[in-house]
């Protein structure tokens, strides 16, 4: 249990892939224009990371060293395809909003990095929880980035929730400012860099204290 707690602490704080390792910046900066987009892609990535780590760890001793990377990528690609088809089948509006970034989870360096550095060297249960905690740590960063950019860019939170729950959920969108015209910089790519820098600075400040 102490090992699981350490793994969770590493994934959420000490080695968080979003604000410490700075891996997977392409989806981190491109998708986080809203809370819903960031959270959705983060959860999809966490599921893939947990399942890929849990799948590769049991077979790690049977895969020759020379072909381990292609085998790992093949397993990750199969899992991403399942997630991709599932979202397309059941939540098509969200699928259209996230677009190419769901299939691109295959090439996300976070997924392969954890498989190579942890799952290929440890038992199944710790590997599963490592992938899950790293994925959820990334999902947390994506959600916070989406919240910051949506709040300053649109003056709302949870815009796009109707993509998941249908048009009846549109009344759940929170509007903070009446007649707010929006702050375009927050929605554009420079706003993603600035927001991520603020999160990194906040984490460093907390650790310094």
Wavefront OBJ file of the C-alpha trace (Angstrom):
o trace
v 0.000 0.000 0.000
v 2.883 2.379 0.745
v 4.226 1.763 -2.771
v 0.816 2.591 -4.264
v 0.683 5.829 -2.265
v 4.163 6.778 -3.473
v 3.160 6.050 -7.072
v 0.034 8.190 -6.689
v 2.028 11.049 -5.132
v 4.551 10.918 -7.971
v 1.828 10.963 -10.616
v -0.178 13.799 -9.120
v 2.612 15.982 -7.766
v 6.303 15.053 -7.724
v 6.562 13.774 -11.313
v 3.369 15.188 -12.781
v 3.737 14.803 -16.563
v 2.040 18.136 -17.284
v 3.878 20.582 -15.012
v 7.061 18.713 -14.014
v 8.092 16.425 -16.864
v 6.463 18.721 -19.467
v 5.574 15.797 -21.714
v 2.746 15.711 -24.222
v 2.683 19.466 -24.737
v 0.925 19.203 -28.110
v -2.467 18.056 -26.724
v -1.882 19.990 -23.509
v -1.680 23.293 -25.358
v -4.024 22.574 -28.264
v -7.082 20.979 -26.656
v -7.395 22.922 -23.412
v -9.669 25.692 -24.681
v -12.372 24.540 -22.260
v -12.794 22.423 -19.135
v -14.783 19.755 -20.964
v -12.213 19.312 -23.735
v -9.289 19.113 -21.320
v -11.036 16.747 -18.908
v -12.300 14.470 -21.685
v -8.918 14.058 -23.365
v -7.254 13.683 -19.965
v -9.568 10.841 -18.942
v -9.106 9.109 -22.308
v -5.320 9.363 -21.909
v -5.478 8.068 -18.329
v -7.482 5.014 -19.411
v -4.992 4.256 -22.179
v -2.012 4.690 -19.843
v -3.477 2.457 -17.136
v -4.462 -0.306 -19.568
v -1.220 -0.155 -21.554
v 0.915 -0.367 -18.420
v -1.260 -3.172 -17.062
v -1.102 -5.057 -20.369
v 2.601 -4.723 -21.063
v 3.922 -5.515 -17.591
v 2.818 -9.216 -17.621
v 4.479 -9.857 -21.007
v 7.621 -7.786 -20.492
v 9.826 -10.853 -19.951
v 8.619 -12.530 -23.134
v 9.257 -9.596 -25.503
v 12.764 -9.539 -27.032
v 14.668 -6.353 -26.333
v 15.200 -5.661 -30.027
v 11.474 -5.357 -30.804
v 10.071 -4.130 -27.499
v 9.281 -0.586 -28.714
v 7.279 -1.707 -31.795
v 5.404 -4.226 -29.639
v 4.643 -1.577 -27.015
v 3.402 0.862 -29.662
v 1.227 -1.854 -31.225
v -0.477 -2.534 -27.880
v -0.939 1.182 -27.206
v -2.370 1.698 -30.704
v -4.877 -1.124 -30.197
v -6.080 0.410 -26.917
v -6.315 3.894 -28.429
v -8.341 2.497 -31.324
v -10.831 0.988 -28.867
v -11.151 4.311 -27.026
v -11.426 6.204 -30.316
v -14.212 3.983 -31.665
v -16.042 4.036 -28.322
v -16.114 7.840 -28.162
v -17.131 8.003 -31.821
v -19.970 5.541 -31.220
v -21.383 6.908 -27.964
v -20.328 10.586 -27.770
v -19.982 11.672 -31.390
v -20.225 15.468 -30.763
v -17.295 15.249 -28.330
v -15.443 13.070 -30.830
v -15.786 15.798 -33.447
v -14.637 18.456 -30.973
v -11.467 16.570 -29.964
v -10.775 15.504 -33.536
v -7.346 14.118 -34.358
v -6.069 14.412 -30.791
v -7.725 11.151 -29.719
v -5.794 9.000 -32.255
v -2.666 11.028 -31.476
v -2.628 9.544 -27.963
v -0.683 6.722 -29.653
v 2.227 9.076 -30.273
v 1.972 10.849 -26.931
v 5.409 10.568 -25.355
v 3.871 10.288 -21.874
v 2.287 6.918 -22.658
v 5.380 5.310 -24.182
v 7.650 6.872 -21.550
v 5.759 5.258 -18.663
v 5.571 1.922 -20.458
v 9.305 1.963 -21.152
v 10.476 3.348 -17.799
v 8.042 1.641 -15.419
v 5.798 -1.095 -16.864
v 8.709 -2.817 -18.604
v 10.528 -3.133 -15.262
v 7.819 -3.682 -12.629
v 4.953 -5.994 -11.735
v 1.437 -5.640 -13.092
v -0.391 -4.001 -10.171
v 2.166 -1.230 -9.533
v 2.423 -0.648 -13.291
v -1.341 -0.291 -13.633
v -1.493 2.240 -10.809
v 1.515 4.104 -12.191
v -0.212 4.544 -15.533
v -3.463 5.506 -13.847
v -1.897 8.073 -11.500
v 0.238 9.628 -14.248
v -2.788 9.794 -16.525
v -5.005 11.338 -13.865
v -2.232 13.782 -12.986
v -2.167 14.868 -16.616
v -5.993 15.031 -16.676
v -5.872 17.335 -13.652
v -3.460 19.684 -15.448
v -5.542 19.642 -18.633
v -8.687 20.420 -16.648
v -7.071 23.318 -14.771
v -5.633 24.715 -18.005
v -9.014 24.426 -19.663
v -10.675 26.160 -16.719
v -8.206 29.072 -16.782
v -8.413 29.584 -20.529
v -12.195 29.231 -20.674
v -12.738 31.546 -17.708
v -10.592 34.356 -19.093
v -11.344 33.675 -22.741
v -15.120 33.277 -22.554
v -16.120 34.159 -18.998
v -17.710 30.734 -18.538
v -17.057 27.257 -17.172
v -18.370 23.924 -18.507
v -19.165 25.280 -21.941
v -19.530 22.307 -24.264
v -20.987 20.028 -21.607
v -23.881 19.483 -23.990
v -21.440 17.597 -26.238
v -21.485 14.810 -23.638
v -24.913 14.965 -22.029
v -26.992 16.475 -24.827
v -28.652 19.845 -25.337
v -30.586 19.547 -22.056
v -27.289 19.977 -20.149
v -26.543 23.381 -21.697
v -28.152 25.100 -18.703
v -25.323 23.740 -16.528
v -22.864 26.172 -18.127
v -21.693 28.730 -15.542
v -21.553 32.362 -16.710
v -19.408 34.612 -14.520
v -19.662 37.970 -16.282
v -22.743 39.490 -17.867
v -22.062 40.751 -21.388
v -18.425 39.625 -21.270
v -16.854 39.961 -24.725
v -14.052 37.513 -24.025
v -10.266 37.770 -23.926
v -9.047 36.332 -27.218
v -5.438 35.816 -26.096
v -6.540 33.211 -23.554
v -8.100 31.052 -26.265
v -5.200 31.385 -28.708
v -1.999 29.268 -28.422
v -0.041 31.996 -26.558
v -2.709 31.852 -23.849
v -2.006 28.140 -23.435
v 1.706 28.805 -22.843
v 0.960 31.615 -20.381
v -1.602 29.513 -18.477
v 0.765 26.543 -18.284
v 3.551 28.822 -17.070
v 1.237 30.093 -14.310
v 0.481 26.540 -13.177
v 4.186 25.652 -13.130
v 4.971 28.824 -11.186
v 2.194 28.049 -8.681
v 3.516 24.534 -8.105
v 7.084 25.798 -7.652
v 5.843 28.450 -5.238
v 3.994 25.873 -3.136
v 7.059 23.652 -3.015
v 9.294 26.598 -2.117
v 7.001 27.472 0.790
l 1 2 3 4 5 6 7 8 9 10 11 12 13 14 15 16 17 18 19 20 21 22 23 24 25 26 27 28 29 30 31 32 33 34 35 36 37 38 39 40 41 42 43 44 45 46 47 48 49 50 51 52 53 54 55 56 57 58 59 60 61 62 63 64 65 66 67 68 69 70 71 72 73 74 75 76 77 78 79 80 81 82 83 84 85 86 87 88 89 90 91 92 93 94 95 96 97 98 99 100 101 102 103 104 105 106 107 108 109 110 111 112 113 114 115 116 117 118 119 120 121 122 123 124 125 126 127 128 129 130 131 132 133 134 135 136 137 138 139 140 141 142 143 144 145 146 147 148 149 150 151 152 153 154 155 156 157 158 159 160 161 162 163 164 165 166 167 168 169 170 171 172 173 174 175 176 177 178 179 180 181 182 183 184 185 186 187 188 189 190 191 192 193 194 195 196 197 198 199 200 201 202 203 204 205 206 207 208 209
